[in-house]
């Protein structure tokens, strides 16, 4: 029996049937089974070529014509290797990533959408020239 199922629990109202029976303080509960299982959280899976392209598209990085060159640059400079169709960072890739993070710690790992970059550029140009946007 699962205690919480997001798709089921969130959609049910107060009067509908729930997974757990109504209980009151002092109710006796009988133990049916002990399962000696241990579960560990796992990191998100490594990028595949397809998932990397999808992420680049979602964040507005590059264009469809540049995705192949981005991937070939990552592998040619030995920032990553392809193992079992997934990108694995190399020592060089880890060092470069750590260096880039250290010189620009305020840089978000998720880039701003392209339109916000244009707006901020216009704002800076306008403030430098003293004219309103």
Secondary structure, 3 states (H helix, E strand, C coil): CCCCCHHHHCCCCCCCCCCCCCCCCCCCCCCCCCCCCCCCCCCCCCCCHHHHHHHHHHCCCCCCCCHHHHHHHHHHCCCEEEECCEEEECHHHHHHHHHHHHHCCCCCCCCCCHHHHHHHHHHHHHHHHCCCC
